[in-house]
C-alpha cells in the first residue's frame, strides 16, 4: 500500500486497487501538504480526516449503483461527515436536503424523514460524492482548486468503466463534473440544484428517484430503498 495513504487514511480495498496510483501523483502530495499546513495554522477543517473518504468507504466501487455529485462539504459545525448533502444524526436538516426530501415525497410518496443522515443510501450503493472533500470552517469553496477535483474526476472515471449506473446531476456544477459519463450505458439524470438559492421549483417534479429505480430494475439490479 502507498505509504502516504497508509499514514493518513484507510481506503476500501475495491477503491484502493483502482485509485492507489493517484496518491503517488504530485497533485495529491501537494494537497496533503496544503491540508497539513492549514491545520498547523490552526484552521478548523471539515469533515474530520477520518471522514474525508467516507463516501468511498461506505460505498465500495463494486457495489456502486447510483452516484449523486455535490460540490464541497457543509462548512458549519457538526454538519459535514463525508457524504454529499447528508448530515449526521441529530443535526438539523439543511435547506437543500429539505428540498430533496420534498421531491422524494412528491415522487414516491416517502414521508419526510426525521434525520438528514443518508448513510442508508450509501450502504445500498448510492455514492454520495462531493467534488471537493474538505473545507475550512465557515468558508464555502475554500478548498476548491487544491487538487480534490482531480481525485474525484478519477473516482467518476472508475465508476464510468462499470455498467448500468445512474448518475444524478443536480445543478450546473454537477453537470460539468459529469460531462464525460457515457450516457449510452449509464442513465444520466440532470436537473437544477435543490438549493433554495437556485430556481428550485424546477427541481420538484424531476422524479429522479423513481427513474433511478426503474432503470436499475430494467437492468436486473435491485432498486434503492430511499
JOQUI-V10492 format. One record per backbone hydrogen bond with DSSP energy under -1.0 kcal/mol. NH is the residue of the N-H (numbers start at 1). CO is the residue of the C=O. If there is no record, write none. Layout:
nh=NH co=CO
nh=NH co=CO
//
This chain:
nh=6 co=2
nh=7 co=3
nh=8 co=5
nh=9 co=5
nh=16 co=12
nh=17 co=13
nh=19 co=15
nh=20 co=16
nh=22 co=19
nh=24 co=21
nh=25 co=22
nh=29 co=25
nh=30 co=26
nh=31 co=27
nh=32 co=28
nh=33 co=29
nh=34 co=30
nh=35 co=31
nh=36 co=32
nh=37 co=33
nh=38 co=34
nh=39 co=35
nh=40 co=36
nh=41 co=37
nh=42 co=39
nh=43 co=38
nh=46 co=135
nh=51 co=48
nh=52 co=49
nh=54 co=51
nh=57 co=53
nh=58 co=54
nh=59 co=55
nh=63 co=60
nh=64 co=61
nh=65 co=125
nh=66 co=125
nh=67 co=166
nh=68 co=127
nh=69 co=168
nh=70 co=129
nh=79 co=76
nh=84 co=128
nh=86 co=83
nh=87 co=116
nh=91 co=88
nh=98 co=94
nh=99 co=95
nh=100 co=96
nh=101 co=97
nh=102 co=98
nh=103 co=99
nh=104 co=100
nh=105 co=101
nh=106 co=102
nh=107 co=103
nh=108 co=104
nh=109 co=105
nh=110 co=104
nh=122 co=118
nh=123 co=119
nh=124 co=121
nh=125 co=122
nh=126 co=121
nh=127 co=66
nh=129 co=68
nh=129 co=127
nh=131 co=70
nh=132 co=71
nh=135 co=46
nh=137 co=44
nh=138 co=75
nh=139 co=136
nh=142 co=139
nh=144 co=141
nh=151 co=147
nh=152 co=148
nh=153 co=149
nh=154 co=150
nh=155 co=151
nh=156 co=152
nh=157 co=153
nh=158 co=154
nh=159 co=155
nh=160 co=156
nh=162 co=159
nh=166 co=65
nh=167 co=187
nh=168 co=67
nh=169 co=189
nh=171 co=191
nh=175 co=171
nh=176 co=172
nh=177 co=173
nh=178 co=174
nh=179 co=176
nh=181 co=178
nh=183 co=181
nh=185 co=182
nh=186 co=182
nh=187 co=165
nh=189 co=167
nh=191 co=169
nh=198 co=195
nh=200 co=198
nh=202 co=199
nh=203 co=200
nh=204 co=200
nh=206 co=203
nh=211 co=207
nh=212 co=208
nh=213 co=209
nh=214 co=210
nh=215 co=211
nh=216 co=212
nh=217 co=213
nh=218 co=214
nh=219 co=215
nh=220 co=217
nh=221 co=216
nh=226 co=224
//
